Amino acid sequence: MASVVLAKLQAVPRHARALFARKSQVPTVRTAPDSPLAWIALAERRLSTLTSQTRNLITNHELGDKNHVMVVFESEIRAAAGPRLKELARDCDDPAVIAEAIEEIIKRKTIIQCAHAHREGGYFSDAEGVMSVQWENVIWPIIKDENFERTLDLACGHGRNTNFLRNYAASIDLVDVNTTCIDACRARFGTELDGCRFRYHVTDGNGLPGIADASLTFVYSWDSMVHFDKAVVRDYVREIRRVLVPGGSAFLHHSNFGAFAPDSDWANNHGSRSDMTAQLMRDFAAEAGLSVRFQRLRGRADGWGMDDLDCLSLLKKPD
């Protein structure tokens, strides 16, 4: 999949590249505090004052003034990251603040990239064909004792997981960053099917707007979070803690590729995996007040392309 993503991003019209090249004057944080390009330019000027992690993020995500991803998605990244960047601009001389701005830009960049990569194409129909095997052999043995009464399917795609979850749930909230996916699921399931009710939500890519506090018994995500940047996963773990009832649980299939390539760009990684790790999931869960009831790495034995590529984590909110 990585090659497909890169091909899409590299197919930037020449006029767009030329337009970007003509922007000889990059704005400053003082004049344009919501501009990702201004913050990147500031970070490059202050590179020696930044931590090695921040420098690695800038390098690995290629946050330079010739980055074609920034050409394609600049306006969307600015719209998403701008409010937080404006808040940070008050202390823009602080290296820690610059680092936070870079993390915010990368978070929004990866969300938007991932959304575009999964907006259309044959992936969903291809994945549907292997879902029953994955459900029966991998997923169900882990989650069979959970309370599915009020379930949330995070990054639902075209509903291949929902189609299995609906056999056990009284209601399912379907969440996705792409309206096209929500529309496909709405057409597939409607508002009720075989005794299960469905509600639909478009997310901003790292939150669960429209989901009430302590309203769900189970949160589920399969084969989507593997692409989510670690900062995005951290945000979602906090949100999961918020929406779960006491004693509720969450089953999350996420990347462990960060154990091999920390602070890397998912679009360049094996299987388009992010820089998330099993250890980070334990850290994020503890930070949010959740316990890790189960965790297992996945690899070649499961049909994955490399050992320890992914991780399956089952989290629980205290009673």
C-alpha positions as CSV (number, residue, x, y, z in Angstrom):
1,M,0.0,0.0,0.0
2,A,2.9,2.4,0.7
3,S,3.8,2.4,-3.0
4,V,0.1,3.3,-3.9
5,V,0.1,6.2,-1.4
6,L,3.5,7.5,-2.6
7,A,2.3,7.3,-6.2
8,K,-0.8,9.4,-5.4
9,L,1.2,12.0,-3.6
10,Q,3.9,12.2,-6.2
11,A,1.4,12.7,-9.0
12,V,1.2,16.4,-8.2
13,P,0.3,18.5,-11.2
14,R,3.3,20.5,-12.5
15,H,1.4,23.7,-12.2
16,A,0.9,23.1,-8.5
17,R,4.6,22.5,-8.1
18,A,5.4,25.7,-10.1
19,L,2.9,27.7,-8.0
20,F,4.6,26.5,-4.8
21,A,8.0,27.3,-6.2
22,R,6.9,30.8,-6.9
23,K,6.2,31.4,-3.2
24,S,9.6,32.9,-2.6
25,Q,8.5,34.7,0.6
26,V,7.6,32.1,3.3
27,P,5.5,34.0,5.9
28,T,6.8,34.3,9.5
29,V,5.1,33.0,12.6
30,R,4.7,36.7,13.6
31,T,2.8,37.6,10.4
32,A,1.0,34.3,9.9
33,P,0.8,32.4,13.1
34,D,-1.5,29.7,11.7
35,S,0.8,28.9,8.8
36,P,2.4,25.4,8.9
37,L,5.1,26.6,6.5
38,A,6.0,29.5,8.7
39,W,6.4,27.2,11.7
40,I,8.5,24.8,9.6
41,A,10.8,27.6,8.5
42,L,11.1,28.8,12.1
43,A,12.0,25.2,13.2
44,E,14.7,25.0,10.4
45,R,16.2,28.3,11.6
46,R,16.2,27.1,15.2
47,L,17.2,23.5,14.4
48,S,20.2,23.5,16.8
49,T,18.0,24.3,19.7
50,L,15.5,21.5,19.2
51,T,15.7,18.0,20.6
52,S,16.9,15.1,18.6
53,Q,13.4,13.7,18.4
54,T,12.0,16.9,16.9
55,R,14.9,17.0,14.4
56,N,14.2,13.4,13.5
57,L,10.5,14.2,13.0
58,I,11.4,17.1,10.7
59,T,13.8,14.9,8.7
60,N,11.7,11.7,8.5
61,H,8.5,13.6,7.5
62,E,10.6,15.7,5.0
63,L,9.1,19.0,6.3
64,G,11.1,21.2,3.9
65,D,9.9,23.9,1.6
66,K,9.9,21.6,-1.3
67,N,7.8,18.8,0.2
68,H,5.1,17.8,-2.2
69,V,2.8,16.6,0.6
70,M,2.8,20.2,1.9
71,V,2.0,21.4,-1.7
72,V,-1.0,19.1,-2.0
73,F,-2.4,19.4,1.5
74,E,-1.2,22.8,2.7
75,S,-4.6,24.5,2.9
76,E,-6.2,21.5,4.7
77,I,-3.3,21.2,7.2
78,R,-3.5,24.9,7.9
79,A,-7.3,24.8,8.5
80,A,-6.9,21.8,10.9
81,A,-3.7,22.9,12.7
82,G,-4.1,26.6,12.5
83,P,-6.1,27.2,15.7
84,R,-3.6,25.4,17.8
85,L,-0.7,27.0,16.0
86,K,-2.1,30.5,16.7
87,E,-2.3,29.6,20.4
88,L,1.3,28.5,20.4
89,A,2.5,31.6,18.6
90,R,2.5,33.6,21.8
91,D,5.7,31.8,22.9
92,C,7.1,30.9,19.5
93,D,10.7,31.6,20.6
94,D,10.6,28.6,23.0
95,P,12.1,25.5,21.5
96,A,9.5,23.3,23.4
97,V,6.7,25.3,21.8
98,I,8.3,24.9,18.3
99,A,8.5,21.2,19.0
100,E,4.8,21.1,19.9
101,A,3.9,23.0,16.7
102,I,5.9,20.6,14.6
103,E,4.0,17.7,16.3
104,E,0.7,19.4,15.6
105,I,1.6,19.9,11.9
106,I,2.7,16.2,11.6
107,K,-0.4,15.0,13.3
108,R,-2.7,16.9,11.0
109,K,-0.6,16.0,7.9
110,T,-0.8,12.3,8.6
111,I,-4.6,12.4,9.3
112,I,-5.2,14.2,6.0
113,Q,-2.9,11.9,4.1
114,C,-4.5,8.8,5.5
115,A,-8.0,10.1,4.8
116,H,-7.2,10.9,1.2
117,A,-5.5,7.5,0.7
118,H,-8.6,5.7,1.9
119,R,-11.3,7.9,0.3
120,E,-11.8,5.8,-2.7
121,G,-10.3,2.7,-4.6
122,G,-10.6,-1.0,-4.4
123,Y,-9.1,-1.5,-0.9
124,F,-12.4,-2.0,0.9
125,S,-13.8,-4.7,-1.5
126,D,-10.5,-6.5,-1.4
127,A,-10.4,-6.4,2.4
128,E,-13.9,-7.7,2.7
129,G,-12.9,-11.0,1.1
130,V,-10.6,-11.9,4.0
131,M,-12.6,-10.5,6.8
132,S,-14.4,-13.7,7.9
133,V,-11.0,-15.5,8.3
134,Q,-9.6,-12.7,10.3
135,W,-12.7,-12.5,12.5
136,E,-12.9,-16.2,13.2
137,N,-9.2,-16.9,13.7
138,V,-7.8,-13.8,15.2
139,I,-10.4,-11.3,16.4
140,W,-13.2,-13.3,18.0
141,P,-11.1,-15.4,20.3
142,I,-9.8,-12.2,21.9
143,I,-13.0,-10.2,22.2
144,K,-15.7,-12.9,22.6
145,D,-16.2,-12.2,26.3
146,E,-16.6,-8.4,26.0
147,N,-19.9,-6.4,26.4
148,F,-21.0,-5.4,22.9
149,E,-24.3,-3.8,23.9
150,R,-23.3,-0.3,22.9
151,T,-20.3,-0.6,20.5
152,L,-18.3,2.0,18.5
153,D,-16.5,1.0,15.3
154,L,-13.6,3.4,14.9
155,A,-12.5,4.1,11.3
156,C,-15.3,1.9,10.0
157,G,-14.5,2.1,6.3
158,H,-17.2,0.5,4.3
159,G,-18.5,-1.5,7.3
160,R,-16.9,-4.9,7.0
161,N,-16.2,-5.1,10.7
162,T,-19.6,-3.6,11.6
163,N,-21.2,-6.4,9.6
164,F,-19.8,-8.9,12.2
165,L,-20.3,-6.7,15.3
166,R,-23.9,-6.1,14.6
167,N,-24.7,-9.7,15.4
168,Y,-23.8,-9.0,19.0
169,A,-24.6,-5.3,19.6
170,A,-27.8,-3.5,20.4
171,S,-26.4,-0.3,18.9
172,I,-23.3,0.7,16.9
173,D,-21.8,4.1,16.4
174,L,-19.8,4.2,13.2
175,V,-17.0,6.7,13.0
176,D,-14.8,7.7,10.1
177,V,-12.8,10.7,8.9
178,N,-14.2,10.2,5.3
179,T,-17.8,11.2,4.5
180,T,-17.7,8.7,1.6
181,C,-17.2,5.9,4.1
182,I,-20.0,7.0,6.3
183,D,-22.3,7.3,3.3
184,A,-21.3,3.8,2.2
185,C,-22.1,2.4,5.6
186,R,-25.4,4.3,5.9
187,A,-26.5,2.8,2.5
188,R,-25.4,-0.7,3.7
189,F,-27.0,-0.7,7.2
190,G,-29.5,2.2,7.4
191,T,-30.7,3.2,10.9
192,E,-31.6,-0.3,12.0
193,L,-31.0,-3.9,10.8
194,D,-31.9,-7.2,12.4
195,G,-32.4,-5.5,15.8
196,C,-29.2,-3.4,15.8
197,R,-29.4,0.4,15.7
198,F,-26.8,2.4,13.8
199,R,-25.6,6.0,14.3
200,Y,-23.1,7.7,12.0
201,H,-20.3,10.3,12.8
202,V,-17.7,12.0,10.7
203,T,-14.6,12.6,12.9
204,D,-11.9,15.3,12.6
205,G,-9.3,12.4,12.7
206,N,-8.4,12.3,16.3
207,G,-11.6,12.8,18.3
208,L,-15.0,11.3,18.9
209,P,-17.4,14.3,18.5
210,G,-21.0,13.5,19.1
211,I,-20.3,10.6,21.4
212,A,-21.4,11.3,25.0
213,D,-19.3,10.7,28.0
214,A,-19.5,7.2,29.6
215,S,-22.0,6.0,26.9
216,L,-20.3,3.0,25.3
217,T,-19.5,-0.5,26.5
218,F,-17.0,-1.4,23.8
219,V,-14.8,0.4,21.3
220,Y,-13.4,-1.5,18.4
221,S,-10.8,-0.7,15.6
222,W,-9.4,-3.2,13.2
223,D,-6.9,-2.6,10.3
224,S,-7.1,1.2,10.4
225,M,-5.3,2.4,13.4
226,V,-2.2,0.7,12.0
227,H,-1.7,3.8,9.9
228,F,-2.4,6.4,12.7
229,D,0.6,8.5,13.9
230,K,1.4,7.9,17.5
231,A,0.2,11.3,18.4
232,V,-3.2,10.5,16.9
233,V,-3.4,7.2,18.7
234,R,-2.7,9.0,22.0
235,D,-5.6,11.4,21.3
236,Y,-7.9,8.6,20.6
237,V,-6.9,6.6,23.7
238,R,-7.9,9.7,25.8
239,E,-11.2,9.9,23.9
240,I,-11.8,6.2,24.4
241,R,-11.4,6.7,28.2
242,R,-13.9,9.5,28.0
243,V,-16.7,7.6,26.1
244,L,-16.4,4.2,27.8
245,V,-18.7,3.3,30.7
246,P,-16.9,2.1,33.9
247,G,-15.8,-1.5,33.2
248,G,-16.0,-0.9,29.4
249,S,-13.3,-2.1,27.1
250,A,-11.6,-1.3,23.8
251,F,-10.0,-3.7,21.2
252,L,-7.4,-1.8,19.1
253,H,-5.3,-3.2,16.2
254,H,-2.4,-0.8,15.9
255,S,1.1,-0.6,14.5
256,N,4.3,-1.7,16.3
257,F,6.6,-0.5,13.4
258,G,7.8,2.4,15.6
259,A,9.8,-0.2,17.4
260,F,11.9,-0.5,14.3
261,A,11.6,3.1,12.9
262,P,10.7,5.6,15.7
263,D,9.4,9.0,14.6
264,S,9.0,7.8,11.0
265,D,6.5,8.8,8.3
266,W,3.8,6.1,7.9
267,A,3.6,6.8,4.1
268,N,7.2,5.6,3.7
269,N,7.0,2.6,6.0
270,H,6.5,-1.1,5.4
271,G,2.7,-1.7,4.9
272,S,2.1,2.0,5.5
273,R,2.5,1.4,9.2
274,S,2.9,4.3,11.6
275,D,5.5,5.0,14.3
276,M,3.2,3.6,17.0
277,T,4.5,0.7,19.3
278,A,3.1,-1.8,21.8
279,Q,5.0,0.0,24.6
280,L,3.5,3.4,23.6
281,M,0.0,1.9,23.8
282,R,0.8,0.7,27.4
283,D,2.1,4.2,28.2
284,F,-0.9,6.0,26.6
285,A,-3.3,3.6,28.4
286,A,-1.7,4.2,31.7
287,E,-1.7,8.0,31.1
288,A,-5.4,7.9,30.3
289,G,-6.3,5.7,33.3
290,L,-6.9,2.5,31.4
291,S,-5.5,-0.9,32.0
292,V,-4.1,-3.3,29.3
293,R,-5.8,-6.6,29.8
294,F,-4.3,-8.3,26.7
295,Q,-1.6,-7.5,24.2
296,R,0.0,-9.6,21.4
297,L,2.3,-8.8,18.5
298,R,1.5,-10.0,15.0
299,G,3.8,-11.1,12.3
300,R,4.5,-13.7,9.6
301,A,2.6,-16.5,11.4
302,D,-0.5,-14.4,11.0
303,G,0.1,-13.7,7.3
304,W,1.8,-10.3,7.9
305,G,4.8,-9.3,5.9
306,M,7.2,-9.1,8.8
307,D,7.4,-10.2,12.4
308,D,6.1,-7.9,15.2
309,L,4.7,-5.5,12.6
310,D,1.4,-4.9,14.4
311,C,0.0,-5.2,17.9
312,L,-3.5,-6.2,19.2
313,S,-4.3,-4.5,22.5
314,L,-7.4,-4.9,24.7
315,L,-7.9,-2.0,27.1
316,K,-10.3,-1.7,30.0
317,K,-11.7,1.3,32.0
318,P,-11.8,0.7,35.7
319,D,-15.2,-0.3,37.2
